[in-house]
Amino acid sequence: MYEQALKNDEYIREIDSLASKALELARDEILMSFRFLDRSLMELKAVPRHGLGGVSSDTGVMYYDPVFLLKCSQRDFKFPARIMFHVLLHHIFAHPFTGDRTDAVLWDLACDIAVESVISELHEPCITLDEDLRSAGMLKVLREDIGPLSAEKIYKYFRKNPMTPSRVMEYERAFKRDEHDLWHSSSEGELVISEEEWKKISRQVLAEIKNFSEKGSAAESLERNLSEGSAVKYDYSKILEHFVVMGEQLHLSDDEFDYIYYTYGLENYDGMPFIEPLEYRDEKRIRDFVIAIDTSASCSGETVRKFIRHTFDLLKRNESFFRKVNVHVIQCDSEVKSDVKITDTEELDRFLNEMKLFGGGATDFRPVFSYVDELRENREFDDLKGMIYFTDGYGIYPEKKPDFDVIFAFLNEDPGRMSPPAWSMKAVIEEETLK
């Protein structure tokens, strides 16, 4: 019995050793072809896990079944390099760090397709498998429908074009290489590398890839996915906190109330309190601000309505809202088309139900700023905190910084969009959020 167990242990050690050497050779092959991936390859840990039956990726770890790895290597000796490269691209594209998705199955599938698309464009022998020819046609069709493939674009395409379960399985058979269950798990392993560390690695790879001219259009595909993955995500709800102002609200102020003097009066002056509590305290609340709406042809009425509702819901949810407000909703394309003043939630509901968009021309942001300056001169605002400008971003920005904060809020990320002025704040709102 002992001799049999010893033989089994020796067999397992041999299997582990062979699988480990295969991955070491795979790492070397990748580095010979992609020098700029040295740091990321060093950070990605390969951990054997017997009985796994495949490969599973986590934030910084590639778990693999040694037996599975060696069997796949027998069919195609380039498999270890391919699976390692696949998992590595997931990490430098920041796929595991996207947070909760409405549909995790579609997000996982979109990430696999994006990675496999980049690999197909690289045409690098050390990571190309014989079976890739079967998925080439599917990638061609997706590129025709979507354009350049990235996880975000593929996911949105799948959300807008629902698939049957059999179609999803067909895509998974063609592109799925690793399991992503650990991406959506709250538990963390010992070897997990932080999201921020991987973001730094991604930015480093993005900087170095610009000198990687040998690969031509393939380098462009890598760069596009890297730019999307390592882009700074601007949390709209957090940026709204910049609009918080001090205001007087009628609440008992426990901080400024002395219970000793209060009870002393009750005991010694026939139930008469010696002092009364202050009936107010200063709280951070929002009173005066502007919502500017770009009504050029690219903005639809339903999207605008959802954005305004979303903005007010965020403000009210954070208890940073006065019962009475002074909000101007200004519509503008190349000139100011409409200005509606809202002072309470009833007016807001009425406005949203009856709202009509006026415009449809070119976009120029400057007229709104001039108009708001006129409103301030006419004392329309007691204390204007700032402006939220909802737009696609394709327009003429003002050069001069105004005397109030400005948020340019964009629907979805767009690499082709011009950057807003440095003195403004940028917020990107995903379409899924408004739904």
Summary of the structure (lengths in Angstrom):
residues: 435
radius of gyration: 28.9
end to end distance: 62.8
largest distance: 95.8
contacts: 1281
relative contact order: 0.09
helix: 52%
strand: 16%
